[in-house]
Amino acid sequence: MKAKGAVRNKVKKNRIIGANWVSYLKPVSIVITLICVVLSVALLLAQLINKDVNQLEIEATFAHVSEDDIRTQLQGVFPDGFAYLDVSKVNERLIELPMISSVQVEKIWPDTLKVSVQEEKPVAIWNGSSMVSQQGEILPLALAQLQLPELQGSEGDSRLVMQHFQLFNRWGKRHQLNLISLNSTASGWQLIYKNNLQIWLDNAQAMHGLQQLESVLQQFQLERIQRIDMRYEQGFAVAWKDQAQAQGKEKII
C-alpha cells in the first residue's frame, strides 16, 4: 500500500513540469508571431514596391536608330515589375542592335526605366555593302546618303584598314588633301583623294613611302598630278593629268 505523501509529491512534480513547458512555449510563440508579422509586412511592401514599369524614357540622338527600334527590342524584358527588373538584361538586349555602341540603364522610383543610348558613329563605307566605325568594327548596313569615304579590303581586315585610313587621312590634311577612298590590295595601298590624286604605297612600307614623298612634295603642283607610285625601290613614278606634257605616261623620278 502506497503512502499518501508519495502520491501528492508525484502530482506536484507533474504540475511543475507542465508549468515549465508553458513558460518555454510563450517566448517561442511570440517569436513565431513576430516572424509572421515581419513576413507579412515584407510581402505587402514588395507588392507596393513592385509596380509595373509604366514609363520608358529614352535618350539618344536617333541618327541611326529609332525610338521604335529600341521599344521593340525591349519587349518582354520586364514582365515581373519594377523591383525585379534586371538592368543588365536591358543592356544586353539593346547592345545587340547594330548601331548602338553603349547603353546606360537606370531605374527611377516608382515605375520609370531610363535608357541612355550612345549610337555608333560610322566613319566610312566598307566594301560597298556595310559601314565601319572609328575602331574598325563593321556595322552591317550602308547609308549612301552620308557620303562617307569608301574603304575596301579583305574580310577580317577592317581594323587594319581603318588604322591606315586614319594615318593617311591625317597626312593628307596637312597638305589640304581629303582622302575619299582607300583600297587594300595585294599589290599595295591605293589612296584616292578628293582632287582625284592617286597615291600608291607599298604594303610593308606605307608610311616610309609617305615620308619620302613629303620631302619632295613641294616641288610639284599636285593639281597637275594624276598618280604617284611610291612602290619603287629607287625613286617613284608620276603620271601627269596633262597628257600633252608627258604623253600620258608615268615618269620615274
Sequence and secondary structure as in RCSB ss.txt:
>XXXX:A:sequence
MKAKGAVRNKVKKNRIIGANWVSYLKPVSIVITLICVVLSVALLLAQLINKDVNQLEIEATFAHVSEDDIRTQLQ
GVFPDGFAYLDVSKVNERLIELPMISSVQVEKIWPDTLKVSVQEEKPVAIWNGSSMVSQQGEILPLALAQLQLPE
LQGSEGDSRLVMQHFQLFNRWGKRHQLNLISLNSTASGWQLIYKNNLQIWLDNAQAMHGLQQLESVLQQFQLERI
QRIDMRYEQGFAVAWKDQAQAQGKEKII
>XXXX:A:secstr
   HHHHHHHHHHHHHHHHHHHHHHHHHHHHHHHHHHHHHHHHHHHHHH     EEEEE   SSS HHHHHHHTT
TS TT STT  HHHHHHHHHTSTTEEEEEEEEETTTEEEEEEEE  EEEEETTTEEEETT  EES   GGG   E
EE  TT HHHHHHHHHHHHHHHHTTT  EEEEEEETTEEEEEETT  EEEE STTHHHHHHHHHHHGGGS GGGE
EEEE   SSS EEEES HHHHTT EEE 
